[in-house]
Amino acid sequence: MVSAVVNRGPWTGASGRMLVLGGGYSGRRFAAAVAATGMPVLISHRPGNDPLLGEGIRSVPFASELRPGIEPAALEGITHVLVTVPPGRDGRDPVLESLGASLAGLPLQWLGYLSTSGVYGDRGGAWVDESDTPTPGLPRSRARLACEQAWQASGLPLQVFRLPAIYGPGRCPFNGLRAGSSRLIHKPAQVFSRIHVDDITGALLHNLALPASQRPAVLNVADDRPCPSSETLGYAAHLLNCPLPEVESYRRIQDSLSPMARSFWSENRRTSNRRLCVELGYRLLYPSYREGFRASLQEEQALQRGAGCTSSGQTGAASG
Ligand SMILES: NC(=O)c1ccc[n+]([C@@H]2O[C@H](COP(=O)([O-])OP(=O)(O)OC[C@H]3O[C@@H](n4cnc5c(N)ncnc54)[C@H](OP(=O)(O)O)[C@@H]3O)[C@@H](O)[C@H]2O)c1
């Protein structure tokens, strides 16, 4: 929740204006938290998608393939930028291609780029940190590394944040379990790292509170507990008090998985948060999926209660 992130400081906003490019899952949570500090936020949405509105938040349509990207007048006063848009189908960075020249003309103090820990490639289950040379194996991870490098070459005040699987309210296994569509797949020694969406925001704000000279060029944002997906699914089922599906052996079912699903299972690594949590002193809101799933379920249930009250004509207090 926004309050959980913002109330623990230490970043209390900055003079200037934040631009969030990509009003998706992480972008919206970050925008809401920044706006709650009092810093005005401009967030992009693709035409046809609902813009995020709220106190201190304005939205602007942006689709990289449409011209003009964003009118220069709309970008007046922007000092900070967060880019959440992934590489395009051509493997290039859509934001840099479309808005790079406009961004270069702004008095930017900070540009955060959300990347993925996929750039490290398969590590056979070993820990990876920011000092490891990326060796991406999957085509999408090679594209991602190329995008990181293009941003690095832009000369903008860049910080790259490498993220493992993002979860949080609406992105937990609860709906799949309820619908009976979850699969309990076991692959020996396979683990996944993950991060709660509010710890992305929390880590970004923590980092923004540091003097610019102390902000690392690359930062992993992951929780403390990489683990098998069978473990997280088991805990989700426990929280819902619902049965788990039968265990399936990855070796047996791999050919039936989509190429995308197979690609996720093809890499195994533990993403280290040592730089973030030990060197920079960030305290995770959700050190593991356990705290994160519990809070996400509560937030989903609060939203449902709010929606229910609203639809029955009463005032619903939806959190977020
Ligand atoms: N999800 C994960 O588990 C995960 C893990 C590691 C890293 N990441 C990366 O971290 C970043 C944030 O993740 P997320 O899950 O918050 O992403 P998300 O919800 O998909 O948000 C991405 C946003 O970018 C917008 N966008 C995409 N292509 C665009 C384009 N060509 N022009 C303009 N806008 C465009 C999307 O618009 P639409 O909503 O209209 O598509 C969406 O609002 C992404 O780069 C993602 O690839 C994600």
PDBQT file of the ligand as one rigid body, heavy atoms in Angstrom, charges set to zero:
ROOT
HETATM    1  N1  LIG A 401       6.428  -8.622 -14.501  1.00  0.00    +0.000 N 
HETATM    2  C1  LIG A 401       7.556  -9.145 -14.040  1.00  0.00    +0.000 C 
HETATM    3  O1  LIG A 401       7.559 -10.122 -13.289  1.00  0.00    +0.000 OA
HETATM    4  C2  LIG A 401       8.852  -8.471 -14.362  1.00  0.00    +0.000 A 
HETATM    5  C3  LIG A 401      10.048  -9.016 -13.869  1.00  0.00    +0.000 A 
HETATM    6  C4  LIG A 401      11.244  -8.344 -14.117  1.00  0.00    +0.000 A 
HETATM    7  C5  LIG A 401      11.247  -7.164 -14.851  1.00  0.00    +0.000 A 
HETATM    8  N2  LIG A 401      10.077  -6.685 -15.371  1.00  0.00    +0.000 N 
HETATM    9  C6  LIG A 401      10.138  -5.433 -16.136  1.00  0.00    +0.000 C 
HETATM   10  O2  LIG A 401       9.924  -4.365 -15.223  1.00  0.00    +0.000 OA
HETATM   11  C7  LIG A 401       9.168  -3.323 -15.880  1.00  0.00    +0.000 C 
HETATM   12  C8  LIG A 401       7.892  -3.058 -15.094  1.00  0.00    +0.000 C 
HETATM   13  O3  LIG A 401       7.164  -4.275 -15.000  1.00  0.00    +0.000 OA
HETATM   14  P1  LIG A 401       5.568  -4.239 -14.847  1.00  0.00    +0.000 P 
HETATM   15  O4  LIG A 401       5.181  -5.635 -14.582  1.00  0.00    +0.000 OA
HETATM   16  O5  LIG A 401       5.174  -3.143 -13.938  1.00  0.00    +0.000 OA
HETATM   17  O6  LIG A 401       5.172  -3.874 -16.358  1.00  0.00    +0.000 OA
HETATM   18  P2  LIG A 401       3.733  -3.548 -16.976  1.00  0.00    +0.000 P 
HETATM   19  O7  LIG A 401       2.661  -3.672 -15.962  1.00  0.00    +0.000 OA
HETATM   20  O8  LIG A 401       3.603  -4.354 -18.225  1.00  0.00    +0.000 OA
HETATM   21  O9  LIG A 401       3.906  -2.015 -17.372  1.00  0.00    +0.000 OA
HETATM   22  C9  LIG A 401       4.634  -1.616 -18.493  1.00  0.00    +0.000 C 
HETATM   23  C10 LIG A 401       3.971  -0.374 -19.034  1.00  0.00    +0.000 C 
HETATM   24  O10 LIG A 401       4.640   0.035 -20.245  1.00  0.00    +0.000 OA
HETATM   25  C11 LIG A 401       3.659   0.341 -21.227  1.00  0.00    +0.000 C 
HETATM   26  N3  LIG A 401       4.224   0.140 -22.564  1.00  0.00    +0.000 N 
HETATM   27  C12 LIG A 401       4.689  -1.007 -23.082  1.00  0.00    +0.000 A 
HETATM   28  N4  LIG A 401       5.147  -0.804 -24.339  1.00  0.00    +0.000 NA
HETATM   29  C13 LIG A 401       4.935   0.512 -24.601  1.00  0.00    +0.000 A 
HETATM   30  C14 LIG A 401       5.190   1.327 -25.720  1.00  0.00    +0.000 A 
HETATM   31  N5  LIG A 401       5.740   0.828 -26.832  1.00  0.00    +0.000 N 
HETATM   32  N6  LIG A 401       4.846   2.636 -25.675  1.00  0.00    +0.000 NA
HETATM   33  C15 LIG A 401       4.275   3.157 -24.548  1.00  0.00    +0.000 A 
HETATM   34  N7  LIG A 401       4.022   2.427 -23.449  1.00  0.00    +0.000 NA
HETATM   35  C16 LIG A 401       4.349   1.115 -23.473  1.00  0.00    +0.000 A 
HETATM   36  C17 LIG A 401       2.530  -0.641 -20.944  1.00  0.00    +0.000 C 
HETATM   37  O11 LIG A 401       1.342  -0.181 -21.535  1.00  0.00    +0.000 OA
HETATM   38  P3  LIG A 401       0.110  -1.218 -21.750  1.00  0.00    +0.000 P 
HETATM   39  O12 LIG A 401      -0.434  -1.464 -20.372  1.00  0.00    +0.000 OA
HETATM   40  O13 LIG A 401      -0.806  -0.472 -22.639  1.00  0.00    +0.000 OA
HETATM   41  O14 LIG A 401       0.710  -2.448 -22.380  1.00  0.00    +0.000 OA
HETATM   42  C18 LIG A 401       2.502  -0.584 -19.423  1.00  0.00    +0.000 C 
HETATM   43  O15 LIG A 401       1.764   0.529 -18.980  1.00  0.00    +0.000 OA
HETATM   44  C19 LIG A 401       8.921  -3.806 -17.311  1.00  0.00    +0.000 C 
HETATM   45  O16 LIG A 401       9.930  -3.296 -18.146  1.00  0.00    +0.000 OA
HETATM   46  C20 LIG A 401       9.052  -5.310 -17.189  1.00  0.00    +0.000 C 
HETATM   47  O17 LIG A 401       9.430  -5.923 -18.408  1.00  0.00    +0.000 OA
HETATM   48  C21 LIG A 401       8.884  -7.289 -15.121  1.00  0.00    +0.000 A 
ENDROOT
TORSDOF 0
